[in-house]
């Protein structure tokens, strides 16, 4: 399958998962305890039985793919061995009970890392009643990824004593501090070249201007040193939930609205902001299993289950995708191999298909279809797919 570049009109590959007349509906399971619910049949789009799924925090550990995700005001947790069958586990975190505490209203997006046999969960505490600040970075720890203990003593806020910056657009200004209402979504990642941890988060200057990716570093995941922002967002990009990762030697910042930036050590964005998706994918974040980088986000519901309805926050988790780069660092995505293997029977293979060509394939009705095609370039005068391959699930 060839790559597809979002802004390229030359020959490119098209991969689509869609339902013909209606998608396969997996048999409903008998009611089970939400403490431990397992899907025995593969599913492409996980969704909790009793709620919407929101921002995803993926984490891989020793053969298990963990997805923490926002479910109401709390963090829910599922795990899988194959990215297709998910087991629901107890909620990893619940919001605080103190009306003046740091996370009483809700807990927001963050990240999970392992260090020295301990798992560290970084998250956003939200409480507009907190006298020290509305949003702040908080921490919980675990030895088994199931049972977590909050450590409020390591909480830090966006005050000038803790977080400030020296370089914005080349200017020197020690007074540029960050606003407590935009200090959230901490993402922690190891930087092997610097031999220290990086913590990136969505931040904003104290006057409410210049949304940016704020940056801290640490040797021990407890004591954090502030630095100048990693990058200031262009006006067209939503900076929530930054996902910072290194791929092919380049640091990438993945944003909440399916755009990414490649950030040089100088803080420059090079090349300019690029999209890697063009649909309803929201707040997609990544994890590495040592061989590939896997991308999962959420796809929002529409009010009243109508395409004409208002787009809502939260819904169903996206199909797992592999994010990869070419030699120049350009990012692309494709379904993970576990998904592709579900579609093992070719129902249609045609060449030189016209744009409005219609096929009657009764044998694939009521089934989920995987379409793989090669689009003809618009600048050649041809229109529509040149090759279409349809495969169906076993």
Number of C-alpha atoms within 10 A of each C-alpha: 11 13 17 21 19 13 9 10 14 14 19 18 17 18 19 13 15 13 15 15 11 11 13 15 10 10 7 7 10 6 8 9 11 15 12 11 18 18 16 11 10 16 17 16 15 21 17 16 11 8 12 20 26 27 28 30 28 25 22 20 14 8 10 14 21 23 24 27 26 24 23 17 17 19 27 23 24 23 21 18 14 14 24 20 17 24 17 20 18 16 20 20 22 17 20 20 11 12 13 15 19 30 29 20 22 18 27 28 26 31 24 23 18 18 10 6 9 13 17 23 25 25 25 25 32 27 25 19 15 19 10 17 20 23 26 28 24 25 25 19 20 17 13 10 18 13 13 18 14 18 11 15 9 14 17 18 22 26 16 15 9 14 23 23 20 16 16 16 10 7 8 11 12 11 12 19 21 27 22 21 18 21 28 30 28 34 26 26 20 20 14 8 6 10 10 15 18 22 24 26 30 23 30 27 21 19 10 13 11 17 22 27 27 27 25 20 22 17 14 11 19 12 10 19 13 16 16 18 24 22 24 19 19 14 9 8 16 18 26 23 29 28 28 27 22 14 16 11 8 14 17 20 24 26 26 21 21 21 20 26 22 25 19 15 10 8 16 15 20 11 13 12 18 19 18 20 16 10 9 14 18 23 25 26 28 23 22 17 14 9 6 15 19 25 23 25 28 27 26 20 19 16 12 9 10 10 10 9 11 12 15 11 15 22 20 18 26 21 22 23 22 19 21 17 14 10 7 8 16 14 21 18 20 21 17 18 13 15 20 14 11 17 17 12 12 13 14 13 13 12 12 15 18 13 13 9 8 8 7 7 10 8 9 17 16 14 18 22 22 23 17 20 23 22 23 22 17 13 10 10 7 14 16 16 24 18 18 18 16 19 21 20 17 10
